[in-house]
Amino acid sequence: MMMSARLRKQRLILIACLLLIALTIVIGMSWGYSSLSVKRLLPVLVGQGTFKEDFILFSVRLPRILITVLAGMLLALSGSILQSVTRNDLADPGIIGINSGAGIAVAVFFLYAPLEPGSLAYMLPLAALLGSLVTAALIYLFSYSRTRGLDPIRMVLVGVGFSMALSGVMIVIISAAERTKVDFIAKWISGSIWGTDWPFIWALLPWLLVLLPIALLRAGRLDLLALNEETAIGLGVRMEKERLVLVLVAVAAAASAVSVTGGIAFVGLMAPHIAKALVGPRSSLFIPVAVLLGGWLLLVADTIGRNLVDPDGIAAGIMVSLIGVPYFVYLLLKKS
């Protein structure tokens, strides 16, 4: 009875999240430097708009909105997995160094690889994934003990150290780069949604369609990993194998998102916490809610940020940080 009640509550919350996303999308499509009234949205969507209206909606706003939602979902998925695997409520791909590793790879790839502009949408996510995998492997290596295996607490601390070190490396790379290419890297660091064309949607969507089902299929094992070592091993969980698979899923989700949006932190921290407060800590219940909340949070941050200051606005990463840093401090105080 209790589980069925939680399932009903989860479905209601999922519907509410979808409605919030839909409402924010409508606001985002109509609100901007060039206004587009809500009354005109449906005619434009069905092909009855003027050239200017079609350009504003289909070439500028709609692809950016969809990319922002997808990226927020992937970041929330990554944070949900990392918090369970590390058994640390403060784990986030931006905080423990995964995003920084992706950023270094994107910067090096962008600066030195001979690329056609059209291939950026597909090659940068792969470069980001490679950088994140190398960083995650190093974090895993420094956190591993032959006697105790992977130490989740040490993994977070090592990740924070790597994040700071890689931020310094990024500064060195920028200082040696051409002036014309520094602007892109600076926008990436600030979390500006730089990939705003339709190809970037098709570059992100497959990652979500593949990684989310994998996480949900392993939700039971993710719950066991969140328990103490002795209990999980006693229940037959192969700890190192499961951790490795789930960390790879989290790394891939974060890398694919930040390769298009830039260095955005705290979405993967906040969304799982809010989801757990709403539906409880069971992975099969809170992960779908967290994914939708992550998409909505990043969409709200970007919608507000790009309309605060004309014409370029404030980067979504900065807007999320304005919310996320106080929330992070709140969590620290709550845990102390």
C-alpha positions as CSV (number, residue, x, y, z in Angstrom):
1,M,0.0,0.0,0.0
2,M,2.8,2.4,0.9
3,M,4.6,1.7,-2.4
4,S,1.5,2.2,-4.5
5,A,0.9,5.5,-2.7
6,R,4.4,6.6,-3.5
7,L,4.0,5.6,-7.1
8,R,0.8,7.7,-7.3
9,K,2.6,10.6,-5.7
10,Q,5.5,10.2,-8.1
11,R,3.2,10.2,-11.2
12,L,1.5,13.4,-10.0
13,I,4.8,15.1,-9.4
14,L,6.0,14.0,-12.9
15,I,2.9,15.5,-14.4
16,A,3.5,18.7,-12.5
17,C,7.1,18.8,-13.6
18,L,6.1,18.3,-17.3
19,L,3.5,21.1,-16.9
20,L,6.2,23.4,-15.4
21,I,8.5,22.6,-18.3
22,A,5.8,23.2,-20.9
23,L,4.8,26.6,-19.2
24,T,8.4,27.7,-19.1
25,I,8.9,26.7,-22.7
26,V,6.0,28.9,-23.7
27,I,7.4,31.8,-21.7
28,G,10.8,31.2,-23.2
29,M,9.5,31.2,-26.8
30,S,7.6,34.4,-26.3
31,W,10.0,36.3,-24.1
32,G,13.1,37.8,-25.6
33,Y,14.9,40.7,-27.2
34,S,12.4,40.6,-30.1
35,S,9.0,39.9,-28.6
36,L,6.7,37.2,-29.9
37,S,3.3,37.3,-28.4
38,V,1.8,34.1,-26.9
39,K,-1.2,34.4,-29.3
40,R,1.1,34.1,-32.2
41,L,3.0,31.0,-31.0
42,L,0.5,28.4,-32.3
43,P,0.1,29.9,-35.7
44,V,3.9,30.1,-36.1
45,L,4.4,26.6,-34.9
46,V,1.9,25.3,-37.5
47,G,3.6,27.2,-40.3
48,Q,1.5,30.4,-40.5
49,G,4.1,32.8,-39.2
50,T,6.0,35.6,-41.0
51,F,9.7,35.2,-42.0
52,K,10.8,37.1,-39.0
53,E,8.6,35.1,-36.6
54,D,9.8,31.8,-38.1
55,F,13.4,32.9,-37.8
56,I,13.0,34.0,-34.1
57,L,11.2,30.8,-33.1
58,F,12.8,28.1,-35.1
59,S,16.3,29.4,-35.6
60,V,16.9,31.2,-32.3
61,R,14.7,30.3,-29.4
62,L,13.3,26.8,-29.8
63,P,16.6,24.9,-30.4
64,R,18.2,26.7,-27.5
65,I,15.2,25.9,-25.2
66,L,15.3,22.2,-26.2
67,I,19.1,22.0,-25.8
68,T,18.8,23.6,-22.4
69,V,16.2,21.1,-21.2
70,L,18.1,18.1,-22.5
71,A,21.4,19.3,-20.9
72,G,19.7,20.0,-17.6
73,M,18.2,16.4,-17.6
74,L,21.6,14.9,-18.3
75,L,23.3,16.9,-15.5
76,A,20.6,15.9,-13.1
77,L,21.0,12.2,-14.1
78,S,24.7,12.4,-13.5
79,G,24.3,14.0,-10.1
80,S,21.7,11.5,-9.0
81,I,24.0,8.6,-9.8
82,L,27.1,10.2,-8.3
83,Q,25.3,11.0,-5.0
84,S,24.2,7.4,-4.6
85,V,27.5,5.8,-5.7
86,T,29.6,8.0,-3.4
87,R,27.0,8.1,-0.6
88,N,27.6,11.8,-0.4
89,D,24.8,14.3,-0.8
90,L,27.2,17.0,-1.9
91,A,28.5,15.1,-5.0
92,D,27.9,16.8,-8.3
93,P,29.8,16.5,-11.7
94,G,30.7,20.2,-11.5
95,I,32.1,20.0,-8.0
96,I,34.1,16.8,-8.2
97,G,36.0,17.6,-11.3
98,I,34.2,15.8,-14.1
99,N,33.1,19.0,-15.8
100,S,36.6,20.5,-15.5
101,G,38.0,17.5,-17.3
102,A,35.5,17.9,-20.0
103,G,36.3,21.6,-20.3
104,I,40.1,20.9,-20.7
105,A,39.3,18.4,-23.5
106,V,36.9,20.8,-25.2
107,A,39.4,23.7,-25.0
108,V,42.3,21.7,-26.4
109,F,40.1,20.1,-29.1
110,F,38.6,23.5,-30.1
111,L,42.0,25.3,-30.2
112,Y,44.2,22.7,-31.9
113,A,42.0,20.3,-33.9
114,P,41.3,21.2,-37.5
115,L,37.5,21.1,-37.6
116,E,34.8,22.1,-39.9
117,P,32.2,24.2,-38.1
118,G,29.4,21.7,-38.9
119,S,31.3,18.9,-37.2
120,L,31.5,20.7,-33.8
121,A,28.1,19.4,-32.7
122,Y,29.2,15.8,-32.9
123,M,32.9,15.9,-32.2
124,L,32.9,18.2,-29.1
125,P,30.7,15.8,-27.1
126,L,33.1,13.0,-27.9
127,A,36.1,15.1,-26.9
128,A,34.3,16.1,-23.7
129,L,33.6,12.4,-22.9
130,L,37.2,11.5,-23.4
131,G,38.4,14.3,-21.1
132,S,35.8,13.3,-18.5
133,L,36.7,9.7,-18.7
134,V,40.4,10.4,-18.2
135,T,39.6,12.7,-15.3
136,A,37.2,10.1,-13.7
137,A,39.8,7.4,-14.2
138,L,42.5,9.4,-12.3
139,I,40.0,10.3,-9.6
140,Y,39.1,6.6,-9.3
141,L,42.7,5.6,-9.2
142,F,43.7,8.0,-6.4
143,S,40.6,7.1,-4.4
144,Y,41.1,3.3,-4.7
145,S,42.7,1.2,-1.9
146,R,43.8,-2.4,-2.3
147,T,42.4,-3.3,1.1
148,R,39.2,-1.3,1.1
149,G,38.4,-0.8,-2.6
150,L,36.9,2.6,-3.6
151,D,36.5,5.0,-0.8
152,P,33.5,7.2,-1.6
153,I,34.4,10.0,0.8
154,R,38.0,10.1,-0.5
155,M,36.6,10.1,-4.1
156,V,34.7,13.4,-3.5
157,L,37.8,15.0,-1.8
158,V,40.1,13.9,-4.6
159,G,37.5,15.1,-7.2
160,V,37.4,18.6,-5.6
161,G,41.2,18.7,-5.7
162,F,41.2,17.8,-9.4
163,S,38.6,20.4,-10.1
164,M,40.8,23.1,-8.6
165,A,43.9,21.9,-10.4
166,L,42.2,21.6,-13.8
167,S,40.8,25.1,-13.4
168,G,44.4,26.3,-13.1
169,V,45.3,24.3,-16.3
170,M,42.4,26.0,-18.1
171,I,43.8,29.4,-17.2
172,V,47.2,28.4,-18.6
173,I,45.5,27.2,-21.8
174,I,43.6,30.4,-22.2
175,S,46.6,32.6,-21.6
176,A,48.5,30.8,-24.5
177,A,45.5,30.8,-26.9
178,E,44.7,33.1,-29.8
179,R,42.7,36.1,-28.9
180,T,40.0,35.2,-31.4
181,K,39.4,31.8,-29.8
182,V,39.6,32.9,-26.2
183,D,36.0,34.3,-26.3
184,F,34.6,30.8,-27.0
185,I,36.5,29.3,-24.1
186,A,35.5,32.1,-21.8
187,K,31.9,31.6,-22.7
188,W,32.3,27.9,-22.1
189,I,33.7,28.4,-18.6
190,S,30.9,30.8,-17.6
191,G,28.3,28.2,-18.7
192,S,26.9,30.1,-21.6
193,I,24.7,27.9,-23.8
194,W,26.9,28.1,-26.9
195,G,25.4,25.2,-28.9
196,T,22.1,26.7,-30.0
197,D,21.4,25.0,-33.4
198,W,19.3,21.9,-34.3
199,P,22.3,19.6,-34.8
200,F,23.2,20.0,-31.1
201,I,19.8,18.6,-30.2
202,W,20.5,15.4,-32.3
203,A,23.9,15.2,-30.6
204,L,22.5,15.3,-27.1
205,L,19.2,13.4,-27.4
206,P,20.8,9.9,-28.1
207,W,22.9,10.2,-24.9
208,L,19.7,10.8,-22.8
209,L,17.8,8.0,-24.6
210,V,20.6,5.5,-23.9
211,L,21.9,6.5,-20.4
212,L,18.5,7.1,-18.7
213,P,17.2,3.6,-19.3
214,I,20.6,2.1,-18.1
215,A,20.3,4.1,-14.9
216,L,16.7,3.1,-14.3
217,L,17.4,-0.6,-15.0
218,R,20.2,-0.5,-12.4
219,A,18.1,1.5,-9.9
220,G,17.9,-1.5,-7.5
221,R,21.6,-1.9,-7.5
222,L,22.1,1.9,-7.1
223,D,19.9,1.7,-4.0
224,L,22.1,-1.1,-2.6
225,L,25.3,0.9,-3.3
226,A,23.9,3.7,-1.2
227,L,23.9,1.4,1.8
228,N,27.0,0.5,3.7
229,E,29.6,-1.8,2.2
230,E,28.9,-4.8,4.4
231,T,25.1,-4.8,3.7
232,A,25.5,-4.4,-0.1
233,I,28.1,-7.2,-0.3
234,G,26.0,-9.4,1.9
235,L,23.1,-9.0,-0.6
236,G,25.3,-10.2,-3.5
237,V,26.3,-6.9,-5.1
238,R,29.6,-6.8,-6.9
239,M,30.6,-3.4,-5.6
240,E,33.5,-2.5,-7.8
241,K,31.8,-3.6,-11.1
242,E,28.6,-1.8,-10.3
243,R,30.3,1.4,-9.2
244,L,32.5,1.4,-12.3
245,V,29.5,1.0,-14.7
246,L,27.4,3.6,-12.9
247,V,30.3,6.1,-12.7
248,L,30.8,5.7,-16.5
249,V,27.1,6.4,-17.0
250,A,27.3,9.5,-14.8
251,V,30.5,10.7,-16.6
252,A,29.0,10.2,-20.1
253,A,25.8,12.1,-19.0
254,A,27.7,15.1,-17.6
255,A,30.3,15.2,-20.5
256,S,27.6,15.2,-23.2
257,A,25.7,18.0,-21.5
258,V,28.6,20.4,-20.7
259,S,30.2,19.9,-24.1
260,V,27.2,22.0,-25.4
261,T,26.3,24.2,-22.5
262,G,29.7,24.9,-21.0
263,G,30.8,24.5,-17.4
264,I,27.5,24.4,-15.5
265,A,27.5,23.2,-11.9
266,F,24.9,22.7,-9.1
267,V,22.1,21.4,-11.4
268,G,23.3,17.9,-10.6
269,L,23.4,18.8,-6.9
270,M,20.0,20.5,-6.5
271,A,17.7,18.4,-8.7
272,P,18.3,15.0,-6.9
273,H,17.9,16.7,-3.5
274,I,14.6,18.3,-4.4
275,A,13.4,15.0,-6.0
276,K,14.3,12.9,-2.9
277,A,12.5,15.4,-0.7
278,L,9.4,15.0,-2.8
279,V,9.3,11.2,-3.4
280,G,11.9,9.7,-1.1
281,P,15.4,8.2,-1.7
282,R,14.4,5.1,-3.8
283,S,16.3,5.5,-7.1
284,S,13.4,4.2,-9.3
285,L,11.2,6.9,-7.9
286,F,13.5,10.0,-7.5
287,I,15.6,9.7,-10.7
288,P,12.8,10.4,-13.2
289,V,11.7,13.3,-11.0
290,A,15.2,14.6,-10.7
291,V,15.8,14.4,-14.5
292,L,12.7,16.5,-15.2
293,L,13.6,19.0,-12.4
294,G,17.1,19.3,-13.8
295,G,15.7,20.2,-17.2
296,W,13.3,22.7,-15.7
297,L,15.9,24.3,-13.4
298,L,18.4,25.0,-16.2
299,L,15.6,26.2,-18.5
300,V,14.4,28.7,-15.9
301,A,18.0,29.9,-15.3
302,D,18.7,30.4,-19.0
303,T,15.3,32.0,-19.7
304,I,15.8,34.6,-16.9
305,G,19.5,35.1,-17.6
306,R,19.2,35.8,-21.3
307,N,16.5,38.4,-20.7
308,L,18.0,40.3,-17.8
309,V,20.6,42.2,-19.8
310,D,20.2,43.1,-23.5
311,P,21.3,41.8,-25.9
312,D,23.5,38.8,-24.7
313,G,22.1,38.4,-21.2
314,I,23.8,36.5,-18.3
315,A,25.2,33.0,-18.8
316,A,23.0,30.2,-17.5
317,G,25.9,28.8,-15.5
318,I,26.2,32.1,-13.6
319,M,22.4,32.2,-12.9
320,V,22.5,28.6,-11.7
321,S,25.5,29.4,-9.4
322,L,23.6,32.3,-7.9
323,I,21.0,29.8,-6.8
324,G,23.3,26.8,-6.3
325,V,25.9,28.3,-4.0
326,P,23.5,29.3,-1.3
327,Y,21.9,25.9,-1.6
328,F,25.3,24.2,-1.3
329,V,26.0,26.2,1.9
330,Y,22.6,25.3,3.2
331,L,23.4,21.6,2.7
332,L,26.8,21.9,4.4
333,L,25.1,23.6,7.4
334,K,22.4,20.9,7.5
335,K,25.0,18.1,7.5
336,S,27.2,19.7,10.1
